[in-house]
Amino acid sequence: MAWKDVFSYVRAVAANKGVTQGEHHADDAVPMGARIGSVVQLQCAPMIRAQAGGSLIATPAAADTRILAVSQIRLEPHTALYRLYLDKGDDDAREKFLQVFCGDDGKVAEVLYCTQLARVIPETADDQDAYTGAAGYGLGDPGYTLWREQLADMLDAATLDTVFGAADRVDYTRDAGAPDAQFVKPFEGRETRIDDADGTHGLRQQMYFMPYVRTLADGGREYLLITTEIVESVDGDTNRRGIHVDFVIGIPVEQERIVIQ
């Protein structure tokens, strides 16, 4: 099944009370052989090393051993990402997922282990314009700063000291466009998330996406992925809509450290 048709397929399946059509399943053709319900063995060494270097990444919990949902994100210009969700974050807004980028040859080129740091709701039209890049500033600026004070209620004192040291801020640099550009329009596209192999549950949302990056104390990279998400439907219900901005921390993980069965 072509992923470009996945959402229309899911809706058709839902209309048929969740019965799959022929031999197709909604989670066919996902990279790394992943399927909903697959067991994931993920070595924690990269996360632990990143944390020691000052990263805000969270280590996997004992329960993060199964893929609960899969999605494809189609971004303009001409970029496609897959996400393998270990925690969908629907109840507590704490997503955990593997973000997979495949090259033109279809082979896996990069895997990021990602954990959600925070979610905010844009409260005004100006806020929304800034977080979608419509204002010509905001999401897409050359850098982004996280302040110690912002995270004081989210992290314990020891973690704050590891991340910030004696500083009151950590700075990220935009990882897209020309380095000297004062503004780069965010990537825009849609995510289609499938929550079961029958295709009866899932969501679709419009996205405005920009990656930022910084170098950790050990020389490793830490990404800050900022995504404005406009939910268009949940389980095919277009009345369940909303908008939020997710701040997600990601670190590169070698594919050899991940076993999916």
Steps between C-alpha positions, in 0.01 A plus 500: 500500500632844408536720805370798304162324497508382858249745646233438238563130549457527876170682462375235260600226741330678788182520294521123464511456878871440513522206261821515294466489125671205334847439639571864579552642848524863596853451635647338188833622358630677812884530517707262711230236474297674768134427556252604764557267794861424406737450791785752515836441664683831525845533651497785752873579481458791251234664717700457820811639332302795365352572843847503652595754235214730598217375278135546587415159354304259720599134514247237398273373778467131576163499324635651177548169325224493238409711200158643579453697178681584177480810286632659188571872481510645150667840504560750224738525333525127423575358845342197663554381854362200687428488871478181703317591821596335829269741682236698309472763773126540445424520871808664651661672196824305548562337165793262447583380153768397255514743208627332186623674187553296184712607205394499137602135479249409771769402749505639853732802507444628857315400815430739787374388838260775607325597822257783541616782722194724507177592323358852485175637363527818288248734662484784248504544123844661531628194687365271230660709226836486679483124552402431138748747352218701344629813674841470337666439836475254788514141381773524237720755679877426500497375858285400793575535871375294791527675836574334832203680654269352233593146597530546877158345564563210263845376604661421834790706632766243407378481140485878475861521618610238247322673211573863582803493727560856615313646200139608488439397137579246230506612138408303189577581137256449214582181309351604166565759231799728460675562834501877447131524403304707750191288446426169328141401438412193710442168330128452447312176454279239662536209737277198469521281810362147504419358843400146402566265212131499404512873445201579722687742725749777433528869425591742228653841561656786310853579613747789496840359588849633564801316644757674719824345625778553754824324587519324836800495730615165360478625141173322424201672340169575667203611291215720609209424268230767516175408331174688481226242455147578385291189562260443211332179612521224761372153410351658188297751705562848357327662797793410725735781406757713679839671483812465715877537477721207598861537613680168455859403580670253265840335488644286217506127566684247283261259335710211632393594855134439418339158462136484388323164501 
